[in-house]
Every structure is written in structure tokens, then in C-alpha cells.
Amino acid sequence: MSDYDRQIVLDTETTGLEHRQGHRIIEIGCVELVNRRLTGNNFHVYLNPDREIDQGAIEVHGITNEFLADKAKFADIYQKMMEYLSDSELIIHNAAFDVGFLDAELNRIPDYSTRINDVCGVHDTLIQARKMYPGQRNDLDSLCRRYEINNSHRELHGALLDAEILADVYLAMTGGQTALTLEASTSALEGGGKYQNIDFASLNLQSVKVLDDEGSEHQEWIERLNQKVEGNCVWEKIGQKSNVQTPDSAVPEDIAH
């Protein structure tokens, strides 16, 4: 699991494929995860790029020049965006593309020297997927099929939609619980966007006493999983953070290996 409590799953849409050729960002979509739960505190804007969109790009995302004519410019929103991204870890599929475009846009702001890596970390799920599944297709659609994530509503690319899908993919790739969707997580919210404290001692939770060899097998399974997901195993991280020794290797009975 990430060392960041707050993660931002980010995607962009652009006028073309190469920012070095003057192509610009036309849509930014961000989905916030706090402690691996969707919060609903998202960031989404369409942008007027001050240039024409390549026809090939329009066929991918369906965003037209006419639609963007009255939208804000990047210079109008960059401060709000950077404040939103600050002190988080960005989760991006093919991060070099999106970060390259974002930094190119920031470079156009007069007397502004801050770049994406100055305010947040970046985790590339494409690099992670290639390590986990070498020699296989690791685009977002392929990962959705691999993890049985429904993306049938994705007829065209869109920054916010793709960020929402990538959030599910990332949680699945790192051993997370993808069933904890926005509806589930917001039910635990209270005023001011804070998560409600739960008194676990008051809950009637069932635990079981396992044999020594079963505890050892469980730990070996945790270590194998942690290696497979490049050190992002949730169970391993929970054990490190809690630093609690349970007597007789007690573990919840509903952990399925």
C-alpha cells in the first residue's frame, strides 16, 4: 500500500499526442482516495486550448472545438488544481504522458516555476502492470477485463470517467477492496468531510484461534502477495502500521487466501 494517505487518480484528454508539438490539455479529471476509499472530492474541468483539436483525437474522446469555445483557460485554473494535488500521490496510467502535458502547461505560466513532482508523488500503474504481467496487454481496457471491472459504459475516452475506472483498477492491482465505492464510503462521512470514528470494541466481531502452522502459512501467503504487487500489499502494510502482536497468531476467519 502507498505511504500516502491521500491519493489522486488523474487522467487528461488533449488536442493531440505530443505536447512538444504544441498540443494542449482540454480536460482534466481527478478522483480522490483517502485511505483507499473514494471521497467524492473530485476535480474536473474542460479547458479551451487556444488551438484546434486533431481529428484523430476527437475520434478518441469526442470533445470538439465548438464545445470548448467558452471554457476556461489553463491559466485560469492552475492554482486551484495545484492546491488540490498538493501533498498527494498521483495514480496515473502512463504517467509520462499526463505529467509531461501538465508540466508543459505550467511552463506557459509566466514567473511560475513549480512543477507536478514538486508538490506530489507519482505512481504509474502502467509500469506496475508491466512488471506484474510481462508480455501481456496492459492498457486500461485489458486490465478491466483481467480484474473483471465493468467498463461497458465507456464508449469514448473521458478524463473523469477514465480516472474513476483507473481507481477501481488500482485498488484491484494492489489487493484493495473495490466494492468500497463512493456510496459505501460516503455513508461513513460526517460534517466537514471527516470520516466517522468507529468503536470497534463495541462491535460483535468474531475471531478464531489458529494453529502455529496455519499462522506461518498465512504469513508466507502475505509475503508472496506483497512481492507480486511490488510491495503494495494492504495486509502487509496494515501489519507494519499497527505494530500489534496478536496472541496465538489470531487472524479474522474471513480472510480468503
C-alpha positions as CSV (number, residue, x, y, z in Angstrom):
1,M,0.0,0.0,0.0
2,S,1.1,3.5,-0.7
3,D,2.8,5.6,2.1
4,Y,0.4,8.4,1.1
5,D,-3.0,8.5,2.9
6,R,-4.3,10.8,0.2
7,Q,-4.1,9.7,-3.4
8,I,-5.4,11.4,-6.6
9,V,-6.3,9.2,-9.6
10,L,-5.7,11.5,-12.6
11,D,-6.3,11.5,-16.3
12,T,-6.2,14.1,-19.1
13,E,-7.5,14.5,-22.6
14,T,-5.6,16.5,-25.1
15,T,-5.7,18.1,-28.6
16,G,-3.1,15.6,-29.8
17,L,-0.4,13.1,-28.7
18,E,2.7,15.3,-28.3
19,H,3.0,18.4,-26.1
20,R,6.4,19.2,-27.8
21,Q,4.4,19.9,-30.9
22,G,2.3,22.5,-29.2
23,H,-0.7,20.2,-28.2
24,R,-2.7,21.2,-25.2
25,I,-4.8,19.8,-22.4
26,I,-8.5,20.0,-22.9
27,E,-9.9,18.0,-20.0
28,I,-8.5,17.1,-16.5
29,G,-10.3,14.5,-14.4
30,C,-9.2,13.7,-10.8
31,V,-10.7,11.2,-8.3
32,E,-9.7,11.4,-4.6
33,L,-8.9,8.4,-2.5
34,V,-8.3,8.8,1.2
35,N,-7.1,5.7,3.0
36,R,-8.1,3.8,-0.2
37,R,-11.7,5.0,-0.1
38,L,-13.4,7.2,-2.7
39,T,-14.4,10.5,-1.0
40,G,-16.3,12.2,-3.8
41,N,-14.0,15.2,-3.5
42,N,-13.1,15.2,-7.2
43,F,-11.6,17.8,-9.6
44,H,-12.9,18.1,-13.1
45,V,-12.5,20.8,-15.8
46,Y,-12.8,21.3,-19.5
47,L,-10.3,23.7,-21.0
48,N,-10.1,26.0,-24.0
49,P,-6.8,25.1,-25.6
50,D,-6.4,28.1,-27.9
51,R,-5.8,25.8,-30.8
52,E,-7.6,23.3,-33.0
53,I,-8.0,19.7,-31.9
54,D,-6.6,16.9,-34.1
55,Q,-9.4,15.0,-35.8
56,G,-7.9,11.7,-34.6
57,A,-8.1,13.0,-31.0
58,I,-11.7,14.0,-31.5
59,E,-12.5,10.4,-32.6
60,V,-11.0,9.1,-29.3
61,H,-12.6,11.4,-26.8
62,G,-15.4,13.1,-28.7
63,I,-14.6,16.6,-27.4
64,T,-15.0,19.2,-30.1
65,N,-13.6,22.7,-30.7
66,E,-17.1,24.2,-30.5
67,F,-17.7,22.6,-27.1
68,L,-14.6,24.1,-25.7
69,A,-15.0,27.6,-27.1
70,D,-16.5,29.1,-23.9
71,K,-14.5,27.1,-21.4
72,A,-11.8,28.4,-19.0
73,K,-8.1,28.6,-20.0
74,F,-5.5,26.6,-18.1
75,A,-4.0,29.8,-16.7
76,D,-7.4,30.4,-15.0
77,I,-7.5,27.1,-13.1
78,Y,-3.9,26.1,-12.5
79,Q,-3.6,27.5,-8.9
80,K,-6.8,25.7,-7.8
81,M,-5.5,22.5,-9.5
82,M,-2.1,22.6,-7.8
83,E,-3.7,23.2,-4.4
84,Y,-5.9,20.2,-5.0
85,L,-3.0,18.0,-6.0
86,S,-0.6,19.2,-3.3
87,D,0.6,16.6,-0.7
88,S,-0.9,13.6,-2.5
89,E,0.3,10.7,-4.6
90,L,-0.9,10.8,-8.2
91,I,-2.1,7.5,-9.6
92,I,-1.8,7.7,-13.4
93,H,-1.8,5.1,-16.2
94,N,1.2,6.1,-18.4
95,A,2.2,8.9,-16.2
96,A,4.9,10.3,-18.5
97,F,2.2,11.4,-20.9
98,D,-0.1,13.2,-18.4
99,V,2.7,14.7,-16.3
100,G,4.5,15.8,-19.5
101,F,1.4,17.7,-20.6
102,L,0.7,19.2,-17.2
103,D,4.3,20.4,-16.8
104,A,4.2,21.9,-20.3
105,E,1.0,23.8,-19.4
106,L,2.6,25.0,-16.2
107,N,5.7,26.1,-18.1
108,R,3.5,28.5,-20.1
109,I,2.6,30.4,-16.9
110,P,4.8,33.5,-16.5
111,D,7.1,33.5,-13.5
112,Y,5.8,30.2,-12.3
113,S,8.5,27.5,-11.7
114,T,6.6,24.8,-9.7
115,R,6.1,21.5,-11.5
116,I,4.0,18.4,-10.7
117,N,6.7,16.5,-9.0
118,D,7.4,19.5,-6.7
119,V,4.0,19.1,-5.0
120,C,3.1,15.4,-5.1
121,G,4.4,11.9,-5.7
122,V,3.5,10.0,-8.9
123,H,2.7,6.3,-9.3
124,D,2.5,4.9,-12.8
125,T,0.0,1.9,-13.0
126,L,1.2,1.1,-16.5
127,I,4.8,0.4,-15.2
128,Q,3.3,-1.6,-12.3
129,A,1.1,-3.6,-14.7
130,R,4.0,-4.4,-17.0
131,K,6.0,-5.7,-14.0
132,M,3.1,-7.8,-12.8
133,Y,2.0,-9.1,-16.2
134,P,5.1,-9.1,-18.6
135,G,4.4,-9.8,-22.2
136,Q,0.6,-9.1,-21.8
137,R,-1.6,-6.2,-22.9
138,N,-1.8,-3.7,-20.1
139,D,-3.9,-0.9,-21.4
140,L,-6.8,0.2,-19.2
141,D,-9.4,-1.9,-21.1
142,S,-7.3,-5.1,-20.8
143,L,-6.8,-4.5,-17.0
144,C,-10.6,-4.1,-16.6
145,R,-11.1,-7.5,-18.3
146,R,-8.3,-9.0,-16.2
147,Y,-9.8,-7.8,-12.9
148,E,-13.5,-8.2,-14.0
149,I,-14.2,-4.5,-13.7
150,N,-17.2,-3.3,-15.7
151,N,-16.4,-0.5,-18.1
152,S,-19.2,-1.2,-20.6
153,H,-20.3,2.5,-20.1
154,R,-17.0,3.7,-21.6
155,E,-17.8,4.3,-25.3
156,L,-15.4,7.2,-25.6
157,H,-12.4,8.2,-23.5
158,G,-13.1,10.9,-20.9
159,A,-10.7,12.1,-18.2
160,L,-13.1,11.9,-15.3
161,L,-14.6,8.5,-16.4
162,D,-11.2,7.0,-17.1
163,A,-9.9,8.2,-13.7
164,E,-12.9,6.6,-12.0
165,I,-12.2,3.3,-13.8
166,L,-8.5,3.5,-13.0
167,A,-9.3,3.9,-9.3
168,D,-11.1,0.6,-9.4
169,V,-8.2,-1.0,-11.4
170,Y,-5.6,0.4,-9.0
171,L,-7.4,-0.9,-5.9
172,A,-7.7,-4.3,-7.5
173,M,-4.0,-4.3,-8.6
174,T,-2.9,-3.5,-5.0
175,G,-5.1,-6.0,-3.3
176,G,-7.7,-3.5,-2.3
177,Q,-11.5,-3.9,-1.9
178,T,-13.1,-2.4,-5.0
179,A,-16.6,-2.9,-3.5
180,L,-16.0,0.1,-1.2
181,T,-17.4,2.5,-3.7
182,L,-18.4,6.1,-3.3
183,E,-21.9,5.1,-2.0
184,A,-20.3,2.9,0.7
185,S,-17.6,5.3,1.8
186,T,-19.8,8.4,1.9
187,S,-22.1,6.7,4.4
188,A,-19.3,6.9,6.8
189,L,-18.8,10.6,6.4
190,E,-19.8,13.2,8.9
191,G,-19.7,17.0,8.8
192,G,-16.7,18.7,7.2
193,G,-15.7,15.7,5.1
194,K,-14.2,13.8,8.1
195,Y,-14.6,10.1,8.4
196,Q,-16.6,8.8,11.3
197,N,-14.7,7.2,14.1
198,I,-15.9,3.6,14.8
199,D,-15.7,2.0,18.2
200,F,-14.5,-1.5,17.1
201,A,-14.6,-2.7,20.8
202,S,-18.4,-2.3,20.7
203,L,-18.8,-4.4,17.6
204,N,-19.5,-8.1,17.9
205,L,-16.6,-9.3,15.7
206,Q,-15.8,-12.9,15.5
207,S,-12.2,-14.1,15.7
208,V,-10.7,-17.6,15.6
209,K,-7.6,-19.1,17.2
210,V,-5.4,-20.7,14.5
211,L,-2.6,-23.3,14.8
212,D,1.0,-22.3,14.6
213,D,1.5,-23.9,11.2
214,E,-1.6,-22.1,9.9
215,G,-0.2,-18.8,11.1
216,S,3.0,-19.5,9.4
217,E,1.2,-20.4,6.1
218,H,-0.7,-17.1,6.3
219,Q,2.5,-15.1,6.8
220,E,4.1,-16.8,3.8
221,W,1.0,-16.0,1.7
222,I,1.2,-12.4,2.8
223,E,4.9,-12.3,1.8
224,R,4.2,-13.8,-1.7
225,L,1.3,-11.4,-2.3
226,N,3.5,-8.4,-1.2
227,Q,6.2,-9.5,-3.7
228,K,3.7,-9.9,-6.5
229,V,2.2,-6.4,-6.1
230,E,5.6,-4.7,-5.8
231,G,5.4,-4.0,-2.0
232,N,1.9,-2.6,-2.1
233,C,0.1,-5.4,-0.2
234,V,-2.5,-3.9,2.0
235,W,-2.3,-6.7,4.7
236,E,1.5,-6.3,5.0
237,K,1.2,-2.5,5.4
238,I,-1.6,-2.8,8.0
239,G,0.7,-5.2,10.0
240,Q,3.6,-2.7,9.8
241,K,1.4,0.3,10.8
242,S,-0.4,-1.4,13.7
243,N,2.6,-3.0,15.3
244,V,0.3,-5.1,17.3
245,Q,1.1,-8.7,18.3
246,T,-1.9,-10.9,18.4
247,P,-1.8,-13.8,20.8
248,D,-1.7,-17.3,19.2
249,S,-1.5,-15.8,15.7
250,A,-5.2,-14.8,15.8
251,V,-6.5,-13.7,12.4
252,P,-10.0,-12.9,11.1
253,E,-11.7,-16.1,9.9
254,D,-13.0,-14.4,6.8
255,I,-9.5,-13.8,5.2
256,A,-9.6,-15.8,2.0
257,H,-6.2,-16.8,0.5
